Structures are given as C-alpha cells and as structure tokens.
Amino acid sequence: MTLTPTRITYMSKILLAFSLASLAAAPSVLSAQVDVGHTPETSPYRDMTASQRITLFGGYFKAQSDEIGATPQSGPAIGIRYDLPVAGPADFFARFERVNSYRKAFDPTLPSATRSLGRQNLGMYVGDLGFALNLTGRRTWHGLIPALDFGLGVVSAPGTVGKDPYDFGTQFSFSADAALRFDPTNSYEIRLSAGPTFYQNHYPATYYVAPTGSTPLLSANTARSGFRHAMNYTAGLSIPVFR
C-alpha cells in the first residue's frame, strides 16, 4: 500500500490536532471534579445520573472525491450509537451508520467516449468501536458536555456493476470526532459531532490499462491503494437505558 506525501501530511495534522486537544483537556477534566465557592443550587456543574445511553442520529457523510468518481461518494446518513461509562471521564461506545451513497461505474475496456456505465446507487455501512473522553468528567457544565471520540472499525460498500471490476468491499477504518452533548434535564440529550473517518481504497489493475486507441481510466500517477477520508457530521437524540 502506497500513501502519497500529501495524504500522510493531511492525516498526521488531523491526528496531531486531536492528540493535542486530548492533552489540553486533561486538566479541565480534573478541575471539573472540584467546584469551589458555589452551593449546589448555584453551581454551574450538575452530576449526571444516567449511565448507558442509546443515540439515534442523522447527518451527512462528506466523502473525499476522486478524479473519476469511481469511489463511494458523499450522502446523507442515519445511525445508532450505544455508550457505556467505563472509568473516570471515559465512555466505551459502539456505533453503526448507513450512508446513502453512489458512485460512477465504468467499463475500462472501452474507449473514453463510451466507457461510462452511469450512476450506481449503493449503501455504505460504517461500524466502529471506541472510547469517548468527556471533558467535564461525570458532570455537565451549564448542561453541556464536550467530548472527544476515537474509534476503530470497518467501512463496507457491497455491490458491483457487470462490466466494472471495481469493488469497494469491506475496509479497515479509524475515526476521531469532536462532540458536544447538551443535557438540559438529566434525561434526554442532544448530541452534535463532527470529525474525519479514514478508510482504505483499492482500484482494480484494469483501470490503468489503455484500450486500443484510447487512454486508461486512471493515470500511472494515481496510487492503486491508499487511505481516503470523509468528514462525518451528525446530530442525534440520546436517551438513557439504565441509571
């Protein structure tokens, strides 16, 4: 697998930013446990009584586009998430999401004027497990709980077109999200999040072979394998399932 220098730089910057944010947040998590100078009635902090949570969410999965549109493209998404407190300010989470995606299909054996096979609609499925760091610990601040999520999982987009050898298949993925939870009554929550999901992509070898009298679908400068990314924007409603 070959990653171009620009992709390595882009991924490194994002992961470095999330790492620095986590380190910067550590003092905030600790200081949030101590609330000096306030009575319980006037304190901006409130203890959370809910433990496990189920979140139903929707949003938009903005996928990185490629030069010919052969990879799964951006689309609206819906999903479900389960959170379980584990230790200190950390939660374990499991998440599943379906993206209403599409791609352009091609017959690489035909010349450029006739090789397009049209648009292929397909479902893109994103599943991961990970940990969330709640930056105010087990309490809200004015009803708000900022958080950072880190997950590992898979992205799958099953489906092929007859004369097109491209098949996205099921690929390894990892993600990092920034989230804001709003818990006004210690019952339901509104959860907003945004962050990149990285996943692998592999082009078939025939995309690089030129038909007689024409050009190939992809130039030799385009890597056959590498990581792509999508920005995942979501908004959801969380309800406690156990207290």
C-alpha atoms as one frame of an Amber mdcrd trajectory, in Angstrom:
protein
   0.000   0.000   0.000   1.415   3.409  -1.018   0.408   6.672   0.635   1.283
   9.887  -1.136   3.153  12.523   0.908   0.165  14.895   0.811  -2.142  12.281
   2.303   0.361  11.423   5.036   0.712  15.125   5.909  -3.069  15.653   5.978
  -3.718  12.629   8.194  -0.828  13.497  10.520  -2.083  17.047  11.047  -5.587
  15.876  11.965  -4.374  13.161  14.346  -1.872  15.567  15.929  -4.630  18.133
  16.483  -6.828  15.593  18.263  -3.888  14.365  20.369  -3.047  17.905  21.491
  -6.700  18.572  22.263  -6.804  15.465  24.462  -3.711  16.564  26.388  -5.047
  20.087  26.801  -8.353  18.704  28.041  -6.839  16.585  30.808  -6.513  19.479
  33.326 -10.086  20.535  32.532 -11.369  17.052  33.320  -9.587  17.042  36.659
 -10.554  20.597  37.617 -14.182  19.860  36.760 -14.293  17.453  39.682 -13.778
  20.345  42.124 -16.335  23.155  42.300 -15.260  25.668  44.929 -17.309  28.679
  46.004 -20.742  27.508  44.862 -23.682  25.976  46.664 -25.364  23.022  44.927
 -28.183  25.374  43.846 -25.860  27.924  42.179 -23.149  25.608  40.836 -22.766
  25.528  37.033 -21.997  21.814  37.361 -24.580  19.058  37.724 -23.905  15.377
  38.316 -25.161  13.004  35.655 -27.359  10.145  36.853 -27.779   8.374  33.507
 -25.226   5.707  32.675 -25.806   3.718  29.496 -27.237   5.659  26.543 -28.723
   4.914  23.142 -28.436   7.624  20.474 -30.354   7.796  17.212 -28.676  10.186
  14.801 -28.683  11.516  11.276 -26.260  13.631   9.316 -24.074  13.911   6.270
 -21.062  11.804   5.283 -18.882  14.067   3.121 -16.538  11.671   1.338 -13.297
  12.679  -0.320 -13.890  12.652  -4.067 -11.570  11.022  -6.576 -10.694  12.168
 -10.094 -13.272   9.992 -11.884 -15.920   9.477  -9.184 -15.434   5.702  -9.008
 -15.210   5.544  -5.209 -18.294   5.816  -2.935 -19.393   9.462  -2.820 -20.960
  11.762  -0.214 -24.505  11.269   1.015 -26.986  11.588   3.903 -26.580   9.153
   6.779 -28.575   7.639   9.640 -27.310   5.518  12.509 -27.425   4.292  16.091
 -24.875   4.545  18.893 -24.503   2.881  22.294 -22.445   4.442  25.137 -21.305
   2.774  28.363 -19.310   4.551  31.112 -16.166   2.579  31.938 -13.715   4.576
  34.101 -13.341   8.204  35.150 -14.370  10.518  32.303 -14.183   7.758  29.652
 -17.074   6.005  27.875 -16.937   2.951  25.649 -19.065   3.289  22.515 -20.306
   1.139  19.646 -21.650   2.850  16.531 -23.312   1.765  13.306 -24.189   4.071
  10.415 -25.648   3.731   6.923 -24.768   6.248   4.216 -26.972   6.673   1.150
 -24.057   6.786  -1.294 -23.406   6.331  -5.010 -20.523   6.015  -7.466 -19.859
   6.225 -11.197 -19.380   2.861 -12.939 -17.094   2.276 -15.929 -16.133  -0.428
 -18.390 -12.333   0.117 -18.579 -12.029  -1.975 -21.768 -13.939   0.615 -23.836
 -12.656   3.917 -25.238 -13.246   7.086 -23.204 -16.326   8.180 -25.193 -18.336
   5.040 -24.405 -16.856   3.587 -21.185 -19.291   5.212 -18.728 -21.933   2.828
 -17.333 -23.819   5.505 -15.427 -24.500   6.024 -11.761 -24.582   3.140  -9.278
 -26.532   3.745  -6.066 -25.226   1.818  -3.093 -25.381   1.697   0.675 -22.184
   2.460   2.555 -22.007   0.975   6.069 -19.749   2.322   8.810 -19.266   0.407
  12.066 -16.757   1.077  14.821 -15.885   0.622  18.490 -14.020   3.159  20.565
 -13.698   5.400  23.570 -15.063   8.885  24.290 -13.372  11.307  26.687 -15.897
  13.581  28.422 -14.049  16.820  29.112 -16.179  17.755  32.145 -15.996  14.281
  33.671 -19.254  12.848  35.025 -20.878  16.257  35.308 -22.372  18.808  32.963
 -21.317  22.454  32.784 -24.399  24.594  32.217 -25.928  21.454  30.723 -23.039
  20.969  28.264 -20.548  18.097  27.956 -17.787  18.494  25.328 -16.157  15.218
  24.317 -13.532  13.659  22.054 -14.124  10.268  20.384 -11.579   7.811  18.949
 -12.732   4.663  17.135 -11.569   1.673  15.087 -13.802  -0.286  12.755 -14.726
  -1.099   9.175 -16.405   0.605   6.221 -18.308  -1.552   3.742 -19.991  -0.738
   0.414 -21.148  -4.001  -1.188 -22.285  -4.064  -4.789 -20.773  -4.268  -8.258
 -21.781  -3.460 -11.843 -21.443  -6.178 -14.509 -18.536  -4.942 -16.640 -16.944
  -2.755 -13.988 -14.265  -4.625 -11.975 -14.257  -2.076  -9.132 -15.481  -3.429
  -5.800 -15.012  -1.295  -2.677 -15.658  -4.298  -0.441 -15.022  -4.039   3.306
 -12.110  -1.908   4.506 -10.396  -1.122   7.807 -11.188   2.347   9.206 -10.383
   4.659  12.089 -12.038   7.875  13.228 -11.630  10.878  15.526 -14.592  13.120
  16.383 -15.238  16.248  18.427 -18.669  16.200  20.064 -20.917  18.432  22.149
 -23.628  16.889  24.323 -26.459  19.015  25.706 -28.227  17.515  28.736 -30.825
  20.044  29.987 -32.808  17.806  32.357 -30.627  14.779  33.164 -32.879  12.648
  30.986 -32.595  13.035  27.215 -29.566  14.545  25.449 -28.909  16.308  22.151
 -25.584  15.240  20.651 -23.683  17.044  17.880 -20.445  15.707  16.423 -18.036
  16.198  13.539 -14.788  14.532  12.565 -12.887  12.558   9.944 -13.202   8.852
   9.210 -10.249   7.299   7.342 -10.638   4.138   5.260  -8.727   2.231   2.613
  -9.469   2.106  -1.113  -8.144  -0.175  -3.863  -8.550   0.410  -7.621  -8.557
  -2.609  -9.997  -5.494  -3.054 -12.226  -7.603  -2.773 -15.394  -8.328   0.889
 -14.565  -4.701   1.571 -15.542  -4.743  -0.327 -18.864  -5.388   1.738 -22.009
  -7.897   0.297 -24.518  -6.811   0.258 -28.149  -6.749   3.795 -29.495  -7.720
   5.428 -26.188  -6.427   6.383 -22.732  -6.748   4.491 -19.431  -9.304   5.456
 -16.810  -6.569   6.379 -14.331  -3.066   7.662 -14.956   0.030   5.935 -13.610
   0.415   8.803 -11.113  -2.746   7.708  -9.255  -1.961   5.246  -6.457  -3.781
   1.915  -6.712  -4.183   1.649  -2.927  -4.287   4.190  -0.143  -6.321   5.848
   2.568  -9.208   8.164   1.797 -11.220  10.174   4.298 -14.711  11.532   4.892
 -15.965  14.221   7.247 -18.832  12.791   9.277 -21.326  15.413  10.534 -24.109
  14.132  12.816 -26.882  15.335  15.127 -28.718  12.925  17.400 -31.060  12.369
  20.317 -29.804  10.269  23.252 -31.956   8.535  25.830 -30.785   6.705  28.998
 -31.462   2.983  29.096 -30.212   2.279  32.638 -29.474   4.557  35.582
